[in-house]
Amino acid sequence: MQKQVTAAEAWTRKYPEQVVLAITKNEQDRINLMAIGWICTASDEPPMFIMGIDEHAYTLELLKKNQEFVIAYPSVNMAEETLYLGTTHGHAIDKGKECGLTFSAASKVNVPLLSDAVANFECRLVNIVRPGDCPLVIGEIVAAHVNTDKSLKRLYNLAQGYKLGGL
Ligand SMILES: Cc1cc2nc3c(=O)[nH]c(=O)nc-3n(C[C@H](O)[C@H](O)[C@H](O)COP(=O)(O)O)c2cc1C
């Protein structure tokens, strides 16, 4: 049997939800990372992502300026760091440094890969649309990388209130 509720109420049942990290950099080459749950594949050919980024996020400002970014799949070992990156704004804080994360060079974009991630996608900004209250960022994947350690598991958001863990 189904009971009619608000969308917000029904969305409490959506978990587990994937979580990714969007990596950007500012004009001083400082790397910034934010956690994103609202992301999905938007095209196979060319490969694209679409993601919802709040207008107050530093990441959105940096994406617009730099036009290039990296999407990384964090591993289960990065739960604590991902929670920090998803609950702190990077306008005045070097979040990457605070977390002690390690980066390596990308092949096509000017933003680095997250070395210990399960996978990294180098992206170029295609468009930003705003059909509702959240800016939707569309990026084309111009190069992709996977961790050679196949045993690494992806991190997920398991429940409301940011309960991060493995499946
Ligand atoms: C698991 C998780 C998922 C999140 N998903 C999103 C999302 O999809 N869109 C968004 O705008 N913020 C999301 N956030 C919140 C941002 O990561 C947070 O506002 C962050 O501090 C923005 O960082 P910035 O200002 O340095 O870009 C999420 C946070 C967590 C912990």
The ligand as an ORCA input file, in Angstrom:
! r2SCAN-3c Opt
* xyz 0 1
  C      27.631     13.221      1.931
  C      27.453     14.661      1.505
  C      26.812     14.945      0.314
  C      26.646     16.276     -0.106
  N      26.016     16.524     -1.292
  C      25.934     17.798     -1.746
  C      25.375     18.062     -3.040
  O      24.986     17.167     -3.778
  N      25.312     19.364     -3.433
  C      25.751     20.408     -2.642
  O      25.667     21.580     -3.067
  N      26.292     20.165     -1.417
  C      26.404     18.892     -0.975
  N      26.971     18.640      0.241
  C      27.445     19.779      1.054
  C      28.763     20.384      0.530
  O      29.754     19.384      0.365
  C      29.230     21.470      1.513
  O      28.349     22.576      1.436
  C      30.674     21.916      1.317
  O      31.080     22.556      2.501
  C      30.896     22.853      0.128
  O      32.268     23.116      0.073
  P      32.896     24.390     -0.660
  O      32.170     25.611     -0.184
  O      34.345     24.373     -0.265
  O      32.710     24.155     -2.142
  C      27.134     17.331      0.687
  C      27.795     17.026      1.902
  C      27.960     15.712      2.296
  C      28.682     15.412      3.580
*
